[in-house]
């Protein structure tokens, strides 16, 4: 696999000593190699061998990108305005998407050293789009890669991909090392095992993992088989029950969303999702805000037209999205909801920071649900062994029996519910252990935790949650009653 990041050392080597003049072209060469031979795309398996330029072109660019060989670069770019086509992506966004262990300021500083260009000049390059060029320029890029030994040019038939053993040998300084991490070999093995355990959460970790394996091999910590590495002693068991095929689709959707976030204007997306409660497909048009791994699945938090046809927040499980590809709507598209256009024009589009604030205010992943005061009662011994000194949420804390009464009078606004809760509490022992928290009413994550605490944990407030627990207990009991 071609697992090298677009570091200044790699790009300088690809430029063949003309890094200052070929900064954007070097990135194009790197990206083509990454698409052909890299772990994430690996087009070498999909392209015909040999392949012609047109096959590569159609994979690189969006449908909106003209195939005309006579159009200027300006005309080609203009035809894709407002899309997520590669010709719209700036050098900065491409570097950010690659997510290698070097910040943009560090990349600029090293590039300045290698090229003699000023940081300001490099900053200007970062705002340019490397693939905003003519098809003739890209054909020349393929010819250059063939001259360098990455491809073999077959007369009248195109280009042939080569095996890794035939690739040019990168100079030692261009090969990433572990020195910058400040880790010992043993620590690096531990990091590698942990990354492998959670790579499914962030698919881009596969690139990091493959690079670590290669570097450990170069350091002679392993020879021919991974089994010769130190024994694995630490395991992470995360519940993720999707089949490999569905997981692949989820990872692809995640990549599409992350790619959209790297574009200057972002955008609105459309897709169809399966509504499990109603057993139906629903069309969705939303502004994507952030991704979460929660409740054993990946979720997209988004604002827009929800499954009920209303403008609202919703968390969408990626494995329930039935569209193979997300449809990206430019902001000028008439299908973009007016409320989203208004928020964009006023600079008030929802942000991940706002979601974090809502998650902090109350316990529950569905941050858009109403919140209510949760009061729980536990036997002292159970609380000591299973609840005390645990962190459930920032609002989850122990409270004394006598402090509960003024709290209820202050925080439960509905007079009838307030009196009912007080009456329930008066019938309980002051010697038991009590906890309070703010929760999102109806959030399944909270409900599942309360079920885990049964029968030792009693919900006193809110009444809707208490009644739900009572109904579930009665239904569960009916399964075990002798007929």
C-alpha positions in Angstrom: 0.0 0.0 0.0 1.0 3.6 -0.6 0.7 4.9 2.9 2.8 8.0 2.8 1.3 11.3 3.9 1.7 14.5 1.8 4.6 15.7 3.9 6.9 18.4 2.5 9.6 15.7 2.2 7.4 13.4 0.1 6.1 16.3 -2.1 9.6 17.6 -2.6 10.8 14.1 -3.7 7.8 13.8 -6.1 8.7 17.3 -7.6 12.1 16.0 -8.6 13.9 19.1 -7.1 11.4 21.7 -8.3 9.2 21.9 -5.2 8.9 25.7 -5.3 7.6 25.6 -8.9 5.6 22.4 -8.6 4.0 22.7 -5.2 0.4 22.2 -6.5 1.5 19.6 -9.0 3.4 17.7 -6.3 0.1 17.4 -4.4 -1.7 16.2 -7.5 0.9 13.5 -8.0 0.7 12.5 -4.4 -3.1 12.3 -4.5 -3.2 10.3 -7.7 -0.8 7.8 -6.1 -2.9 7.7 -3.0 -6.0 7.0 -5.0 -4.3 4.3 -7.1 -2.3 2.5 -4.5 -3.5 3.8 -1.1 -5.4 1.7 1.4 -8.6 3.8 1.4 -9.3 3.9 -2.3 -7.0 1.3 -4.0 -8.3 2.0 -7.5 -5.6 -0.4 -8.8 -8.1 -3.2 -8.2 -10.9 -1.5 -10.0 -9.3 0.1 -13.1 -8.7 -1.9 -16.2 -5.0 -2.7 -16.8 -3.7 -0.8 -18.6 -6.1 2.0 -18.0 -6.7 5.1 -20.0 -6.8 8.7 -18.7 -10.6 8.9 -19.1 -11.1 6.1 -16.5 -9.1 7.9 -14.0 -10.7 11.3 -14.8 -14.2 9.9 -14.2 -13.2 8.7 -10.8 -11.4 11.8 -9.7 -14.0 14.4 -10.6 -17.8 14.8 -10.1 -20.3 14.3 -12.8 -20.5 18.1 -13.2 -16.9 18.2 -14.4 -16.8 18.5 -18.1 -14.8 16.0 -20.2 -14.0 18.6 -22.8 -10.3 18.7 -23.8 -10.6 22.2 -25.1 -12.2 24.0 -22.2 -9.9 26.2 -20.1 -9.3 25.5 -16.4 -11.5 28.5 -15.5 -14.4 27.1 -17.5 -14.0 23.6 -16.1 -14.0 25.0 -12.5 -16.9 27.3 -13.1 -19.0 24.3 -14.3 -18.6 22.7 -11.0 -19.2 25.7 -8.8 -21.2 24.8 -5.7 -20.4 21.1 -5.9 -18.0 18.9 -4.0 -15.9 18.2 -7.1 -12.2 17.8 -6.6 -11.5 20.8 -8.7 -13.2 22.9 -6.0 -11.0 21.6 -3.1 -8.2 23.9 -2.0 -4.7 22.6 -1.1 -5.5 23.5 2.6 -8.7 21.3 2.6 -6.9 18.4 0.9 -4.1 18.5 3.5 -6.6 18.8 6.3 -8.6 15.8 5.0 -5.4 13.7 4.8 -5.1 14.1 8.6 -1.3 13.3 8.9 0.5 14.0 12.2 1.7 17.5 11.2 -0.3 20.7 11.7 -0.8 23.2 8.9 1.6 25.8 10.5 4.3 23.0 10.8 3.7 22.0 7.2 4.1 25.7 6.1 7.3 26.1 8.1 8.9 23.0 6.7 7.8 23.8 3.2 9.3 27.3 3.5 12.6 25.7 4.5 12.6 23.3 1.6 11.4 25.8 -1.1 12.7 29.1 0.0 9.2 30.5 -0.4 7.9 32.9 2.3 5.2 31.6 4.6 2.8 34.2 3.1 3.5 32.8 -0.4 2.8 29.3 0.8 -0.4 30.5 2.6 -1.5 31.9 -0.8 -0.9 28.4 -2.4 -3.0 26.8 0.3 -6.1 28.7 -0.9 -5.6 27.5 -4.5 -7.2 24.3 -5.9 -4.5 21.9 -7.2 -7.0 20.1 -9.5 -8.3 23.4 -11.1 -6.4 22.6 -14.2 -7.0 21.4 -17.8 -7.2 17.7 -18.8 -4.0 18.2 -20.7 -2.2 19.1 -17.4 -3.5 16.0 -15.8 -2.4 13.8 -18.7 1.1 15.3 -18.3 0.9 14.4 -14.6 0.4 10.7 -15.5 3.3 10.9 -18.0 5.4 12.4 -15.2 4.5 9.5 -12.8 5.4 7.0 -15.6 8.8 8.7 -16.0 9.3 8.5 -12.2 8.6 4.7 -12.2 5.2 4.7 -10.5 3.3 3.7 -13.7 4.3 2.0 -17.0 3.2 3.7 -20.2 1.8 1.3 -22.8 1.8 2.8 -26.3 -1.7 3.4 -27.6 -3.3 1.7 -24.6 -2.7 3.9 -21.6 -1.0 3.2 -18.3 -0.2 0.1 -16.3 -0.1 0.1 -12.5 2.9 -1.6 -10.9 3.4 -3.8 -7.9 4.9 -2.3 -4.8 8.2 -4.1 -5.4 8.6 -2.1 -8.6 8.0 1.4 -7.1 10.8 3.9 -6.8 12.6 3.8 -3.5 11.8 6.8 -1.4 14.7 8.5 0.3 15.2 7.9 4.0 14.2 11.4 5.0 10.9 11.1 3.2 9.9 7.9 5.2 7.9 8.9 8.4 9.5 7.7 11.6 8.4 7.1 15.1 10.9 9.5 16.6 8.6 12.5 16.6 6.0 10.6 18.8 8.4 10.3 21.7 7.3 6.8 22.3 9.3 3.7 23.2 8.9 0.6 21.0 6.8 -1.0 23.8 4.6 2.0 24.0 4.2 2.0 20.2 3.0 -1.6 20.3 0.4 -0.7 22.9 -0.7 2.3 20.9 -1.0 0.1 17.7 -3.1 -2.5 19.5 -5.5 0.2 20.9 -5.8 1.9 17.5 -6.7 -1.5 15.9 -9.4 -2.0 18.5 -11.2 1.3 17.7 -10.3 1.7 14.0 -13.9 1.0 13.0 -15.0 4.2 14.8 -12.7 6.3 12.7 -11.9 4.5 9.4 -9.0 6.9 8.7 -7.1 5.3 11.5 -6.4 2.4 9.1 -3.8 4.6 7.4 -2.1 5.3 10.7 -2.2 1.7 11.7 -0.6 0.5 8.4 2.1 3.2 8.7 2.9 2.0 12.2 3.2 -1.6 11.1 5.6 -0.6 8.4 7.7 1.6 10.7 7.8 -1.1 13.3 9.0 -3.5 10.7 11.7 -1.0 9.6 12.8 -0.8 13.3 13.3 -4.6 13.3 10.7 -5.1 16.0 9.0 -7.6 13.7 10.3 -9.6 10.7 7.9 -11.5 8.6 4.9 -12.2 10.8 2.8 -10.1 13.2 2.7 -13.1 15.5 6.3 -12.4 16.4 5.3 -9.1 18.0 5.0 -8.8 21.8 1.9 -10.5 23.2 -1.2 -8.4 23.3 -2.4 -7.9 26.8 -5.0 -5.1 26.6 -8.3 -5.5 24.7 -11.1 -3.1 24.1 -14.5 -4.6 23.6 -16.9 -2.1 21.9 -20.4 -3.3 21.0 -20.7 -2.8 17.2 -22.9 -5.5 15.7 -23.0 -4.6 12.0 -22.1 -7.0 9.3 -18.9 -6.2 7.3 -21.0 -5.2 4.3 -23.1 -2.7 6.3 -20.1 -1.4 8.2 -18.4 -0.7 4.8 -21.5 1.3 3.7 -21.4 3.2 7.0 -17.8 4.0 6.6 -18.4 5.3 3.1 -21.2 7.5 4.3 -18.9 8.8 7.1 -16.3 9.6 4.5 -18.8 11.5 2.3 -19.9 13.6 5.2 -16.3 14.4 6.4 -15.4 15.3 2.8 -18.2 17.8 2.6 -17.0 19.4 5.8 -13.7 20.0 4.2 -15.2 22.1 1.4 -15.3 25.9 2.0 -19.0 26.3 2.0 -20.1 22.9 3.3 -23.7 22.2 2.2 -27.0 20.5 2.7 -27.5 16.8 2.1 -30.4 14.7 1.1 -30.9 11.0 1.7 -33.5 8.3 2.6 -33.5 6.8 6.0 -35.4 3.9 7.6 -37.7 4.9 10.4 -37.8 1.7 12.5 -40.7 2.7 14.8 -42.9 3.3 11.8 -41.4 0.7 9.4 -41.1 3.1 6.5 -38.6 5.1 4.4 -38.4 8.8 4.9 -36.8 11.5 2.7 -34.4 13.8 4.7 -33.0 17.2 3.8 -30.6 18.5 6.5 -27.5 20.4 7.4 -25.0 17.9 8.9 -23.4 19.2 12.1 -21.3 16.4 13.7 -20.9 12.6 14.0 -21.1 10.5 17.2 -20.4 7.0 18.2 -23.1 6.2 20.8 -25.3 3.3 21.7 -23.2 0.8 19.7 -23.7 2.7 16.4 -22.6 5.8 14.5 -24.9 8.7 14.3 -25.2 12.0 12.4 -26.5 14.9 14.3 -28.2 17.2 11.8 -30.8 20.0 11.6 -33.4 20.3 8.8 -36.4 18.4 7.5 -36.7 15.4 9.8 -38.5 12.0 9.2 -41.8 13.7 10.2 -41.4 16.5 7.6 -40.7 19.1 10.3 -37.8 21.4 10.6 -36.0 20.0 13.7 -33.0 18.4 15.1 -32.5 14.6 14.8 -29.8 12.0 15.3 -29.6 9.7 12.3 -28.1 6.2 12.5 -25.8 5.8 9.6 -26.6 2.1 9.1 -30.2 3.0 8.6 -29.5 5.4 5.8 -30.6 3.6 2.7 -29.1 5.9 0.1 -25.9 4.6 -1.4 -24.6 8.2 -1.9 -25.6 11.3 -0.2 -27.0 14.0 -2.5 -25.2 17.3 -1.8 -27.3 20.4 -2.4 -25.4 23.7 -3.1 -26.8 26.6 -1.0 -28.5 28.1 -4.0 -30.5 25.0 -4.7 -34.3 25.6 -4.4 -34.6 22.3 -2.4 -32.6 23.8 0.5 -35.1 24.7 3.2 -35.5 28.5 3.6 -34.7 28.3 7.3 -31.3 26.9 6.5 -30.6 29.5 3.9 -31.6 32.2 6.4 -29.3 30.8 9.1 -26.4 30.7 6.7 -27.0 34.2 5.5 -27.1 35.4 9.2 -24.1 33.3 10.3 -26.3 31.3 12.7 -26.0 27.8 11.3 -25.9 25.2 14.1 -22.5 24.2 15.4 -21.0 21.2 17.2 -20.2 23.5 20.1 -23.9 24.1 20.6 -24.6 20.4 20.6 -21.8 19.8 23.2 -23.5 22.5 25.4 -26.8 20.7 25.2 -25.3 17.4 26.0 -23.7 18.9 29.0 -26.9 20.4 30.3 -28.7 17.0 30.6 -28.0 13.3 30.5 -29.1 11.8 27.2 -27.8 11.5 23.7 -31.0 12.9 22.1 -30.0 16.5 23.1 -33.1 18.0 21.4 -35.6 16.3 23.8 -37.1 18.2 26.8 -35.2 17.9 30.0 -36.6 17.0 33.5 -35.3 16.4 37.0 -34.4 12.8 37.6 -34.5 11.5 41.2 -33.3 7.9 42.0 -33.4 5.8 45.1 -30.9 3.0 45.8 -30.3 0.7 48.8 -27.1 1.8 50.5 -25.1 -1.3 49.9 -26.0 -1.4 46.2 -25.2 2.3 45.7 -21.8 1.8 47.5 -20.8 -1.0 45.2 -22.3 0.0 41.8 -23.2 3.7 41.8 -21.1 5.8 44.2 -17.9 7.3 42.7 -19.1 6.6 39.1 -19.5 9.3 36.5 -22.8 9.1 34.5 -23.2 12.8 33.6 -22.0 16.1 35.0 -25.4 16.7 36.6 -25.5 13.2 38.2 -24.7 13.6 41.9 -25.7 12.2 45.3 -28.1 14.3 47.4 -29.4 13.9 50.9 -33.0 13.0 51.7 -33.8 16.3 53.3 -32.4 18.3 50.4 -34.8 16.7 48.0 -37.9 18.4 49.2 -36.9 22.0 48.5 -35.3 20.8 45.2 -38.6 19.3 44.1 -40.6 22.4 45.0 -38.1 24.6 43.1 -37.5 22.5 40.0 -40.8 20.7 39.2 -43.1 23.5 37.9 -46.2 21.4 37.4 -48.0 21.6 40.7 -49.8 18.3 40.5 -46.7 16.4 39.6 -44.8 18.2 42.3 -47.2 17.1 45.0 -47.3 13.5 43.7 -43.5 13.3 43.8 -43.4 14.7 47.3 -45.9 12.1 48.5 -43.9 9.3 47.0 -40.7 10.6 48.6 -42.4 10.9 52.1 -43.0 7.1 51.9 -39.3 6.3 51.4 -36.6 5.8 54.0 -34.3 8.7 54.8 -31.5 6.1 55.2 -31.5 5.1 51.6 -29.1 6.6 49.0 -30.5 9.2 46.6 -29.2 10.7 43.4 -30.3 13.6 41.2 -29.6 14.5 37.6 -31.1 16.4 34.6 -32.2 14.0 31.9 -33.6 14.1 28.4 -37.1 12.7 28.7 -37.6 9.8 26.3 -33.9 9.2 25.6 -33.3 5.5 25.1 -29.7 5.7 26.4 -31.0 6.9 29.9 -33.8 4.4 29.8 -31.4 1.5 29.2 -29.2 2.5 32.1 -32.2 2.7 34.4 -33.2 -0.8 33.2 -29.7 -2.1 34.1 -30.2 -0.8 37.7 -33.5 -2.6 38.2 -34.6 -3.9 40.6 -32.3 -1.9 42.9 -32.8 1.5 41.4 -36.2 3.2 41.8 -37.2 6.2 39.7 -39.1 8.7 41.8 -39.1 11.6 39.2 -40.1 12.4 36.5 -43.4 10.7 36.8 -43.5 9.8 33.1 -40.3 7.9 33.4 -41.5 6.3 36.7 -44.7 5.2 35.0 -42.7 3.7 32.1 -40.6 1.7 34.5 -43.7 0.4 36.3 -45.3 -0.6 33.0 -42.2 -2.4 31.9 -41.8 -4.3 35.2 -45.4 -5.4 35.0 -45.0 -6.6 31.4 -41.7 -8.4 32.3 -43.3 -10.0 35.4 -46.1 -11.4 33.2 -43.6 -13.5 31.3 -42.8 -15.4 34.4 -46.2 -15.9 36.0 -47.3 -19.5 36.0 -50.2 -20.3 33.7 
